[in-house]
Amino acid sequence: MSRRWFIFLITSANFFLSQFYRASNAVIANDLIEDLALDTQGLGTISAAFFYAFALTQIPISIFLDRIGPRRMMTGLSLLGIAGALIFACAHSIGLGLVGRTLLGMGMACNLMGTLKLMTVWFGSATFATLTGVIFSIGTVGNMAAATPLVLLVNAMGWRQAFMVIAGVNLLLVLILYVVVRDTPPDRSSTSPQEPLPDVRRAFSGLALLLKKKEYWIISLASLVSYGIFGAFQTLWAGPYLMEAMGQSVMNAGYLILIMNLGSILGGPVWGILSDRILRTRKWVVSGGLLILVFIVLLMAGLPGGTGFLVLAFLFFSFGFVRATGLLMYVHIKESMPLEMAGTAMTGINFFTMIGPALFLQGLGIFMQSLYPESSRGVEAFTASFLVCACCFLLVAVSYLFTRDTMHRRE
């Protein structure tokens, strides 16, 4: 196997673990509540810590990735994340749990951007888009591994030992990464000067222009809500909802989260083809998807306790499948801006995307704990939360109608 394909495999494996850590709290929520003495608000806060740290770490990564290089940046941050996983596994209080999840979020923050940076250097532009799609699919499989496979591992050895084992695997991958990965292929001179840093004034003038664009703020808000609700549900609240409010077993909860992720995987290419070749629109696919999500969430709000597996499976698959329309927001913002601002625009959207789950993880936890302090993870508490989420989806769906479509610009 050539070095570049080995680099692709090892960096993709690290991104897989990043997505796994992100979604791991959903099926161990009951263990965390018992072992760390958490209430619903604390559970939301400890899960949100990963996303806050992940999103804020994007700022120094964007500054230093080109200067330090992806190999050293990914290695250093990943070691920090492994330390976080071990601290989290040993935590017996919310304080240490927060430290562990925060370090995990910081440590996993470079695994995607570092991988994409290496792909731009080691592979030609003709294969970059295809490889990017494969990398995102591998990441989604990481989310799926945090469902039923994690349940099986936790049942076999307990959640603390499971995290220690995963941290050990992560350490092995990082050591291999450091030994094998190089920032540039050998046919490029390692002594050649680095690319000049971009002009600061030009960069800030581009950012100022971006912030004046109506589309940027509308799409950013829509991405925050769309992935924020989905991510909060996928990485935490689906577990307590299914097990405590709907009375499903831990194994069934894992299967249902797996089904939701499967819907998301299948939805991405379907909505992309519909947007590109059939409906030929970005705006109406995204806004239509947001409106459908309003109805899906309202249906979930109306479910009585003890609803059957098949009904839940249909709604969970639909939730993941329709939420995949949100991926088109990146295309929409890229096509809404001049070509030289495309990277800045998508990075700006991504910041809001990653802050979204943190806000909904923590916000919904506080909301349910305040509204129903005695039954904060019961049917009534989740019904109220789903109604809030439906209102948020409706708000951004209506606001999205005020964006301009971009297919004519592409053509």
Kinemage of the C-alpha trace (Angstrom):
@kinemage 1
@onewidth
@group {chain A} dominant
@subgroup {mainchain}
@vectorlist {calphas} color= white
{ca met a 1} P 0.000 0.000 0.000
{ca ser a 2} L 1.345 3.444 -0.925
{ca arg a 3} L 2.049 5.960 1.842
{ca arg a 4} L -0.725 8.318 0.764
{ca trp a 5} L -3.399 5.636 1.098
{ca phe a 6} L -2.023 4.604 4.468
{ca ile a 7} L -2.230 8.257 5.519
{ca phe a 8} L -5.839 8.351 4.307
{ca leu a 9} L -6.717 5.234 6.331
{ca ile a 10} L -5.010 6.250 9.571
{ca thr a 11} L -6.361 9.816 9.576
{ca ser a 12} L -9.849 8.585 8.675
{ca ala a 13} L -9.670 6.147 11.599
{ca asn a 14} L -8.878 9.047 13.924
{ca phe a 15} L -11.847 10.998 12.558
{ca phe a 16} L -13.985 7.889 13.144
{ca leu a 17} L -13.013 7.989 16.835
{ca ser a 18} L -13.733 11.722 16.992
{ca gln a 19} L -17.302 11.100 15.873
{ca phe a 20} L -17.564 8.119 18.221
{ca tyr a 21} L -16.564 10.162 21.277
{ca arg a 22} L -18.976 12.907 20.241
{ca ala a 23} L -22.017 10.600 20.229
{ca ser a 24} L -21.023 8.247 23.055
{ca asn a 25} L -23.049 9.772 25.892
{ca ala a 26} L -26.453 8.797 24.483
{ca val a 27} L -26.386 5.108 25.405
{ca ile a 28} L -24.447 5.545 28.684
{ca ala a 29} L -26.640 8.405 29.937
{ca asn a 30} L -28.182 6.327 32.739
{ca asp a 31} L -24.720 5.179 33.882
{ca leu a 32} L -23.498 8.780 33.964
{ca ile a 33} L -26.533 9.908 35.957
{ca glu a 34} L -25.889 7.219 38.578
{ca asp a 35} L -22.081 7.191 38.733
{ca leu a 36} L -21.508 10.958 38.536
{ca ala a 37} L -24.604 11.938 40.569
{ca leu a 38} L -26.039 14.035 37.726
{ca asp a 39} L -29.468 15.533 37.228
{ca thr a 40} L -30.867 16.322 33.786
{ca gln a 41} L -29.234 19.768 33.736
{ca gly a 42} L -25.843 18.325 34.670
{ca leu a 43} L -26.172 15.611 32.025
{ca gly a 44} L -26.809 18.240 29.350
{ca thr a 45} L -23.929 20.405 30.558
{ca ile a 46} L -21.371 17.598 30.643
{ca ser a 47} L -22.342 16.557 27.105
{ca ala a 48} L -22.298 20.150 25.819
{ca ala a 49} L -18.728 20.642 27.094
{ca phe a 50} L -17.395 18.527 24.201
{ca phe a 51} L -19.060 20.753 21.595
{ca tyr a 52} L -18.115 24.064 23.208
{ca ala a 53} L -14.472 22.978 23.371
{ca phe a 54} L -14.563 21.520 19.851
{ca ala a 55} L -16.057 24.672 18.309
{ca leu a 56} L -13.795 27.151 20.109
{ca thr a 57} L -10.667 25.132 19.275
{ca gln a 58} L -11.430 25.663 15.579
{ca ile a 59} L -10.205 29.260 15.990
{ca pro a 60} L -6.553 28.462 16.875
{ca ile a 61} L -6.599 25.520 14.465
{ca ser a 62} L -7.474 27.851 11.586
{ca ile a 63} L -4.531 30.065 12.567
{ca phe a 64} L -1.854 27.464 13.305
{ca leu a 65} L -2.685 24.426 11.143
{ca asp a 66} L -0.716 25.687 8.130
{ca arg a 67} L 2.190 26.907 10.281
{ca ile a 68} L 2.622 23.849 12.531
{ca gly a 69} L 1.454 21.252 10.024
{ca pro a 70} L -1.339 18.687 10.357
{ca arg a 71} L 0.930 15.847 11.576
{ca arg a 72} L 2.121 17.616 14.718
{ca met a 73} L -1.177 19.445 15.250
{ca met a 74} L -3.266 16.263 15.069
{ca thr a 75} L -0.808 14.319 17.239
{ca gly a 76} L -0.591 16.936 19.971
{ca leu a 77} L -4.321 17.571 20.197
{ca ser a 78} L -5.163 13.854 19.990
{ca leu a 79} L -2.907 13.134 22.987
{ca leu a 80} L -4.837 15.818 24.847
{ca gly a 81} L -8.073 14.091 23.847
{ca ile a 82} L -6.796 10.687 25.026
{ca ala a 83} L -5.976 12.223 28.402
{ca gly a 84} L -9.524 13.569 28.441
{ca ala a 85} L -10.975 10.119 27.715
{ca leu a 86} L -9.017 8.628 30.623
{ca ile a 87} L -10.046 11.434 32.996
{ca phe a 88} L -13.663 10.980 31.938
{ca ala a 89} L -13.448 7.230 32.535
{ca cys a 90} L -12.114 7.839 36.076
{ca ala a 91} L -14.520 10.669 36.954
{ca his a 92} L -16.801 10.338 39.976
{ca ser a 93} L -18.142 13.895 39.942
{ca ile a 94} L -19.461 16.398 37.439
{ca gly a 95} L -16.285 18.484 37.828
{ca leu a 96} L -13.909 15.790 36.574
{ca gly a 97} L -16.495 14.721 34.005
{ca leu a 98} L -16.518 18.257 32.593
{ca val a 99} L -12.711 18.330 32.483
{ca gly a 100} L -12.636 15.013 30.629
{ca arg a 101} L -15.276 15.939 28.056
{ca thr a 102} L -13.700 19.378 27.502
{ca leu a 103} L -10.285 17.847 26.816
{ca leu a 104} L -11.958 15.301 24.533
{ca gly a 105} L -13.598 18.097 22.533
{ca met a 106} L -10.307 19.977 22.208
{ca gly a 107} L -8.405 16.815 21.334
{ca met a 108} L -10.761 15.728 18.563
{ca ala a 109} L -11.120 19.197 17.040
{ca cys a 110} L -8.379 18.842 14.408
{ca asn a 111} L -9.106 15.342 13.133
{ca leu a 112} L -11.355 16.504 10.289
{ca met a 113} L -9.561 19.684 9.217
{ca gly a 114} L -6.148 18.018 9.532
{ca thr a 115} L -7.306 15.076 7.427
{ca leu a 116} L -8.729 17.365 4.729
{ca lys a 117} L -5.499 19.385 4.733
{ca leu a 118} L -3.451 16.219 4.161
{ca met a 119} L -5.810 15.087 1.407
{ca thr a 120} L -5.283 18.364 -0.469
{ca val a 121} L -1.502 17.792 -0.426
{ca trp a 122} L -1.278 14.041 -1.008
{ca phe a 123} L -4.127 13.606 -3.520
{ca gly a 124} L -5.023 15.484 -6.691
{ca ser a 125} L -8.002 17.787 -6.972
{ca ala a 126} L -9.760 15.263 -9.215
{ca thr a 127} L -10.257 12.856 -6.292
{ca phe a 128} L -10.599 15.332 -3.419
{ca ala a 129} L -14.394 15.625 -3.495
{ca thr a 130} L -14.833 11.846 -3.610
{ca leu a 131} L -12.404 11.291 -0.728
{ca thr a 132} L -14.116 14.014 1.306
{ca gly a 133} L -17.431 12.215 0.891
{ca val a 134} L -15.827 8.942 1.979
{ca ile a 135} L -14.314 10.625 5.046
{ca phe a 136} L -17.687 12.034 6.100
{ca ser a 137} L -19.263 8.595 5.641
{ca ile a 138} L -16.560 7.063 7.845
{ca gly a 139} L -17.352 9.701 10.458
{ca thr a 140} L -21.033 8.792 10.348
{ca val a 141} L -20.088 5.152 10.894
{ca gly a 142} L -18.274 6.404 14.007
{ca asn a 143} L -21.574 7.864 15.207
{ca met a 144} L -23.227 4.506 14.528
{ca ala a 145} L -20.518 2.671 16.483
{ca ala a 146} L -21.507 4.771 19.499
{ca ala a 147} L -24.956 3.120 19.418
{ca thr a 148} L -25.465 -0.666 19.521
{ca pro a 149} L -21.730 -1.618 19.343
{ca leu a 150} L -20.994 0.618 22.348
{ca val a 151} L -23.938 -0.919 24.221
{ca leu a 152} L -22.446 -4.380 23.654
{ca leu a 153} L -19.002 -3.216 24.813
{ca val a 154} L -20.424 -1.518 27.912
{ca asn a 155} L -22.483 -4.610 28.747
{ca ala a 156} L -19.318 -6.700 28.522
{ca met a 157} L -16.972 -4.565 30.643
{ca gly a 158} L -18.731 -1.425 31.946
{ca trp a 159} L -18.565 2.092 30.534
{ca arg a 160} L -15.381 3.115 32.376
{ca gln a 161} L -13.347 0.153 31.145
{ca ala a 162} L -14.839 0.588 27.673
{ca phe a 163} L -13.530 4.166 27.488
{ca met a 164} L -10.112 3.045 28.704
{ca val a 165} L -9.924 0.403 25.996
{ca ile a 166} L -11.004 2.909 23.336
{ca ala a 167} L -8.419 5.408 24.632
{ca gly a 168} L -5.772 2.685 24.273
{ca val a 169} L -6.792 2.033 20.668
{ca asn a 170} L -6.756 5.786 20.072
{ca leu a 171} L -3.217 6.057 21.468
{ca leu a 172} L -2.022 3.290 19.148
{ca leu a 173} L -3.550 5.060 16.135
{ca val a 174} L -1.950 8.372 17.112
{ca leu a 175} L 1.490 6.788 17.461
{ca ile a 176} L 1.118 5.195 14.026
{ca leu a 177} L -0.047 8.556 12.658
{ca tyr a 178} L 3.035 10.329 14.001
{ca val a 179} L 5.391 7.698 12.581
{ca val a 180} L 3.770 7.303 9.153
{ca val a 181} L 2.224 10.658 8.258
{ca arg a 182} L 4.223 13.404 6.581
{ca asp a 183} L 2.856 16.865 5.869
{ca thr a 184} L 4.102 16.795 2.268
{ca pro a 185} L 4.967 14.061 -0.243
{ca pro a 186} L 8.696 13.293 -0.685
{ca asp a 187} L 8.707 14.729 -4.216
{ca arg a 188} L 8.083 18.160 -2.708
{ca ser a 189} L 11.127 19.805 -1.206
{ca ser a 190} L 10.870 19.906 2.586
{ca thr a 191} L 13.216 22.881 2.588
{ca ser a 192} L 11.057 24.979 0.297
{ca pro a 193} L 9.653 28.118 1.896
{ca gln a 194} L 6.144 27.957 3.277
{ca glu a 195} L 3.347 29.684 1.493
{ca pro a 196} L 3.142 33.339 2.496
{ca leu a 197} L 0.587 34.127 5.140
{ca pro a 198} L -2.517 35.858 3.851
{ca asp a 199} L -2.728 39.611 4.098
{ca val a 200} L -4.417 40.395 7.423
{ca arg a 201} L -6.261 43.464 6.186
{ca arg a 202} L -7.597 41.596 3.179
{ca ala a 203} L -8.741 38.725 5.371
{ca phe a 204} L -10.583 41.060 7.735
{ca ser a 205} L -12.152 43.000 4.884
{ca gly a 206} L -13.447 39.695 3.464
{ca leu a 207} L -14.829 38.746 6.872
{ca ala a 208} L -16.497 42.145 7.215
{ca leu a 209} L -18.141 41.701 3.814
{ca leu a 210} L -19.347 38.249 4.827
{ca leu a 211} L -20.893 39.554 8.045
{ca lys a 212} L -22.894 42.105 6.055
{ca lys a 213} L -24.530 39.393 3.960
{ca lys a 214} L -28.112 38.574 4.913
{ca glu a 215} L -27.740 35.027 3.584
{ca tyr a 216} L -24.808 34.343 5.889
{ca trp a 217} L -26.798 35.054 9.053
{ca ile a 218} L -29.941 33.252 7.908
{ca ile a 219} L -28.054 30.117 6.834
{ca ser a 220} L -25.871 30.216 9.965
{ca leu a 221} L -28.943 30.371 12.219
{ca ala a 222} L -30.609 27.589 10.259
{ca ser a 223} L -27.507 25.399 10.536
{ca leu a 224} L -27.234 26.098 14.266
{ca val a 225} L -30.831 24.974 14.831
{ca ser a 226} L -30.866 22.115 12.312
{ca tyr a 227} L -27.701 20.347 13.434
{ca gly a 228} L -28.026 21.678 16.976
{ca ile a 229} L -31.280 19.805 17.621
{ca phe a 230} L -30.238 16.730 15.654
{ca gly a 231} L -26.786 16.613 17.230
{ca ala a 232} L -28.151 17.079 20.757
{ca phe a 233} L -30.639 14.287 20.170
{ca gln a 234} L -28.116 12.012 18.435
{ca thr a 235} L -25.337 12.428 20.994
{ca leu a 236} L -27.394 12.419 24.220
{ca trp a 237} L -31.119 13.021 24.530
{ca ala a 238} L -32.229 10.121 22.301
{ca gly a 239} L -30.956 7.691 24.942
{ca pro a 240} L -32.933 9.026 27.957
{ca tyr a 241} L -35.971 9.681 25.742
{ca leu a 242} L -36.102 6.113 24.474
{ca met a 243} L -35.198 4.353 27.708
{ca glu a 244} L -36.979 6.484 30.307
{ca ala a 245} L -39.864 8.140 28.454
{ca met a 246} L -40.643 5.431 25.886
{ca gly a 247} L -39.671 2.415 28.011
{ca gln a 248} L -37.305 0.867 25.449
{ca ser a 249} L -34.410 -1.362 26.509
{ca val a 250} L -30.814 -0.175 26.242
{ca met a 251} L -30.293 -2.496 23.272
{ca asn a 252} L -33.405 -1.213 21.467
{ca ala a 253} L -32.299 2.361 22.118
{ca gly a 254} L -28.975 1.533 20.461
{ca tyr a 255} L -30.752 0.032 17.458
{ca leu a 256} L -33.008 3.103 17.087
{ca ile a 257} L -30.075 5.533 17.235
{ca leu a 258} L -28.375 3.324 14.651
{ca ile a 259} L -31.482 3.600 12.433
{ca met a 260} L -31.479 7.397 12.776
{ca asn a 261} L -27.841 7.541 11.654
{ca leu a 262} L -28.612 5.213 8.763
{ca gly a 263} L -31.334 7.619 7.638
{ca ser a 264} L -28.802 10.451 7.751
{ca ile a 265} L -26.297 8.479 5.630
{ca leu a 266} L -28.905 7.626 2.993
{ca gly a 267} L -30.450 11.088 2.998
{ca gly a 268} L -27.279 12.986 2.084
{ca pro a 269} L -26.817 11.673 -1.471
{ca val a 270} L -30.579 11.526 -2.124
{ca trp a 271} L -31.131 15.197 -1.311
{ca gly a 272} L -27.955 16.135 -3.179
{ca ile a 273} L -29.177 14.426 -6.375
{ca leu a 274} L -32.645 15.951 -5.988
{ca ser a 275} L -31.130 19.407 -5.557
{ca asp a 276} L -28.587 19.114 -8.386
{ca arg a 277} L -30.502 17.257 -11.086
{ca ile a 278} L -34.240 17.132 -10.460
{ca leu a 279} L -35.554 20.029 -8.368
{ca arg a 280} L -32.561 22.248 -9.274
{ca thr a 281} L -32.768 24.379 -6.156
{ca arg a 282} L -30.943 24.765 -2.848
{ca lys a 283} L -33.309 27.122 -1.082
{ca trp a 284} L -36.496 25.111 -1.489
{ca val a 285} L -34.939 21.748 -0.620
{ca val a 286} L -33.513 23.150 2.629
{ca ser a 287} L -36.584 25.161 3.623
{ca gly a 288} L -38.870 22.263 2.680
{ca gly a 289} L -36.756 19.914 4.780
{ca leu a 290} L -36.972 22.272 7.760
{ca leu a 291} L -40.764 22.374 7.467
{ca ile a 292} L -40.971 18.567 7.309
{ca leu a 293} L -38.812 18.417 10.434
{ca val a 294} L -41.391 20.584 12.215
{ca phe a 295} L -44.037 17.902 11.589
{ca ile a 296} L -41.720 15.016 12.516
{ca val a 297} L -40.811 16.630 15.838
{ca leu a 298} L -44.483 17.418 16.546
{ca leu a 299} L -45.336 13.758 15.929
{ca met a 300} L -42.616 12.762 18.388
{ca ala a 301} L -44.012 15.254 20.909
{ca gly a 302} L -47.403 13.556 20.690
{ca leu a 303} L -46.189 9.993 21.286
{ca pro a 304} L -47.456 8.380 24.501
{ca gly a 305} L -45.123 6.485 26.792
{ca gly a 306} L -44.572 2.895 25.712
{ca thr a 307} L -44.860 3.565 21.968
{ca gly a 308} L -43.789 0.524 19.943
{ca phe a 309} L -40.416 -0.051 18.346
{ca leu a 310} L -41.631 0.086 14.732
{ca val a 311} L -43.303 3.495 15.115
{ca leu a 312} L -40.183 4.872 16.774
{ca ala a 313} L -37.989 3.321 14.072
{ca phe a 314} L -40.009 5.036 11.326
{ca leu a 315} L -39.830 8.433 13.038
{ca phe a 316} L -36.135 8.101 13.885
{ca phe a 317} L -35.230 7.083 10.326
{ca ser a 318} L -37.315 9.972 8.967
{ca phe a 319} L -35.652 12.412 11.360
{ca gly a 320} L -32.164 11.422 10.175
{ca phe a 321} L -33.146 11.235 6.507
{ca val a 322} L -34.870 14.646 6.345
{ca arg a 323} L -32.261 16.365 8.550
{ca ala a 324} L -29.709 15.512 5.850
{ca thr a 325} L -31.164 18.401 3.801
{ca gly a 326} L -29.077 20.580 6.139
{ca leu a 327} L -25.894 19.476 4.346
{ca leu a 328} L -27.016 21.610 1.397
{ca met a 329} L -26.632 24.725 3.543
{ca tyr a 330} L -22.862 24.519 2.976
{ca val a 331} L -23.427 24.398 -0.782
{ca his a 332} L -25.928 27.242 -0.553
{ca ile a 333} L -23.572 29.567 1.339
{ca lys a 334} L -20.623 28.666 -0.930
{ca glu a 335} L -22.635 29.554 -4.017
{ca ser a 336} L -23.988 32.717 -2.391
{ca met a 337} L -20.531 34.226 -1.958
{ca pro a 338} L -17.714 35.160 -4.349
{ca leu a 339} L -15.341 32.266 -5.019
{ca glu a 340} L -12.495 33.820 -3.009
{ca met a 341} L -14.777 33.968 0.061
{ca ala a 342} L -16.112 30.410 -0.172
{ca gly a 343} L -13.700 28.963 2.397
{ca thr a 344} L -14.314 31.765 4.876
{ca ala a 345} L -18.068 31.450 4.438
{ca met a 346} L -18.135 27.680 5.002
{ca thr a 347} L -15.804 27.938 7.997
{ca gly a 348} L -18.077 30.584 9.492
{ca ile a 349} L -21.112 28.375 9.009
{ca asn a 350} L -19.269 25.423 10.548
{ca phe a 351} L -18.628 27.376 13.750
{ca phe a 352} L -22.376 27.930 14.220
{ca thr a 353} L -23.039 24.307 13.260
{ca met a 354} L -20.794 23.001 16.049
{ca ile a 355} L -22.023 25.476 18.668
{ca gly a 356} L -25.615 24.372 17.963
{ca pro a 357} L -25.486 20.973 19.741
{ca ala a 358} L -23.783 22.531 22.766
{ca leu a 359} L -26.568 25.096 23.136
{ca phe a 360} L -29.357 22.528 22.740
{ca leu a 361} L -27.659 19.916 24.917
{ca gln a 362} L -27.280 22.349 27.782
{ca gly a 363} L -30.399 24.414 27.075
{ca leu a 364} L -32.800 21.480 26.890
{ca gly a 365} L -31.278 19.994 30.048
{ca ile a 366} L -31.851 23.236 31.959
{ca phe a 367} L -35.340 23.581 30.461
{ca met a 368} L -36.506 20.077 31.422
{ca gln a 369} L -34.950 20.261 34.886
{ca ser a 370} L -36.596 23.630 35.576
{ca leu a 371} L -40.009 22.726 34.186
{ca tyr a 372} L -40.271 19.216 35.640
{ca pro a 373} L -37.772 18.950 38.528
{ca glu a 374} L -39.299 15.695 39.783
{ca ser a 375} L -39.606 13.974 36.381
{ca ser a 376} L -37.142 15.815 34.157
{ca arg a 377} L -36.685 12.851 31.811
{ca gly a 378} L -40.310 11.781 31.650
{ca val a 379} L -42.802 11.936 28.784
{ca glu a 380} L -44.086 15.416 29.732
{ca ala a 381} L -40.583 16.894 29.890
{ca phe a 382} L -39.645 15.543 26.466
{ca thr a 383} L -42.997 16.616 25.011
{ca ala a 384} L -42.295 20.187 26.125
{ca ser a 385} L -38.764 19.994 24.696
{ca phe a 386} L -40.004 18.710 21.346
{ca leu a 387} L -42.489 21.583 21.159
{ca val a 388} L -39.652 24.053 21.739
{ca cys a 389} L -37.595 22.329 19.033
{ca ala a 390} L -40.546 22.402 16.612
{ca cys a 391} L -40.886 26.164 17.172
{ca cys a 392} L -37.151 26.619 16.485
{ca phe a 393} L -37.402 24.588 13.265
{ca leu a 394} L -40.414 26.643 12.179
{ca leu a 395} L -38.605 29.918 12.894
{ca val a 396} L -35.596 29.060 10.744
{ca ala a 397} L -37.788 27.486 8.032
{ca val a 398} L -39.670 30.773 7.651
{ca ser a 399} L -36.493 32.853 7.773
{ca tyr a 400} L -34.919 30.634 5.090
{ca leu a 401} L -37.613 31.783 2.671
{ca phe a 402} L -35.856 35.169 2.629
{ca thr a 403} L -32.642 33.744 1.143
{ca arg a 404} L -31.903 33.816 -2.563
{ca asp a 405} L -31.557 30.619 -4.541
{ca thr a 406} L -28.160 30.000 -6.159
{ca met a 407} L -28.640 27.421 -8.906
{ca his a 408} L -28.721 30.154 -11.550
{ca arg a 409} L -25.322 31.410 -10.364
{ca arg a 410} L -23.794 27.931 -10.609
{ca glu a 411} L -25.138 27.521 -14.114
